[in-house]
């Protein structure tokens, strides 16, 4: 199973995610797909140059936790690898990069 959450995604990316997953909430997608398709979608996500865009992908894996997390873009929460586990680090003084209009 794959779970993808996106913020400020382009219509093209949202359409691609909708083609392969169910959008259970705004910006939250759930689906079952091959590793090849999952990696292809992640390549689309990381190719996004919008500074306001951020994403997280969580998918099943054969490890201690049973899943793997990937993140992209600026966010208060980052994945930290510690002793074979993936944990979340929260940065309370986080400021998103300023955008120009």
C-alpha positions in Angstrom: 0.0 0.0 0.0 1.1 3.6 -0.8 0.0 6.8 1.0 0.9 10.1 -0.6 0.1 13.5 0.9 0.7 16.7 -1.1 0.4 20.4 -0.4 0.1 23.0 -3.1 0.5 20.4 -5.9 0.0 21.2 -9.6 -3.2 20.0 -11.3 -1.1 17.7 -13.4 0.4 15.9 -10.4 -3.0 15.7 -8.7 -4.5 14.2 -11.9 -1.7 11.6 -12.0 -2.2 10.7 -8.4 -5.9 10.4 -8.9 -5.4 8.1 -11.9 -3.5 5.6 -9.6 -4.9 6.2 -6.2 -8.1 7.2 -4.3 -8.1 10.8 -3.0 -9.6 10.2 0.4 -9.2 13.8 1.6 -7.9 16.9 -0.2 -4.3 16.2 -1.0 -4.3 12.7 0.6 -4.0 9.7 -1.8 -4.1 6.0 -1.0 -3.4 3.1 -3.4 -1.7 -0.1 -4.2 0.9 -0.1 -7.0 4.1 -1.7 -8.2 7.4 -0.4 -6.9 8.2 0.8 -10.4 5.1 2.9 -10.6 5.6 4.2 -7.1 9.2 5.3 -7.9 7.9 6.9 -11.2 5.4 8.9 -9.2 8.0 9.9 -6.7 10.2 11.2 -9.6 7.3 13.4 -10.7 6.9 14.7 -7.1 10.6 15.5 -6.8 10.6 17.2 -10.2 8.2 19.9 -8.8 9.9 23.3 -8.6 7.2 25.2 -6.7 8.7 26.5 -3.4 5.4 26.1 -1.6 5.0 22.5 -2.6 5.7 19.7 -0.2 4.9 16.0 -0.2 5.3 12.8 1.9 5.1 9.2 0.6 4.7 6.3 2.9 4.7 2.7 1.6 4.9 -0.8 2.8 8.3 -2.4 3.3 9.9 -5.5 4.8 11.7 -3.7 7.7 11.2 -3.4 11.4 8.5 -0.7 11.1 6.8 -2.3 8.1 6.9 1.0 6.1 9.3 3.5 4.6 8.8 7.3 4.5 10.0 9.8 1.8 9.6 13.6 2.1 10.1 16.4 -0.3 9.9 20.2 0.1 10.0 22.5 3.1 8.1 21.2 6.1 8.3 21.4 9.9 8.6 17.6 10.2 11.5 15.8 8.7 12.4 12.1 8.7 15.4 11.1 10.9 17.0 7.7 10.5 18.1 6.3 13.9 19.2 2.8 14.7 17.3 1.3 11.7 14.1 3.2 12.5 12.6 6.2 10.7 11.4 8.8 13.2 9.9 12.3 12.8 11.8 15.4 14.0 9.6 18.4 14.6 11.2 21.9 14.3 9.0 24.4 16.2 10.9 27.5 14.9 10.5 26.5 11.2 9.8 29.3 8.6 8.9 28.4 5.1 11.0 30.2 2.5 9.5 33.5 1.4 7.9 33.5 -2.1 8.1 36.3 -4.5 5.1 37.4 -6.5 
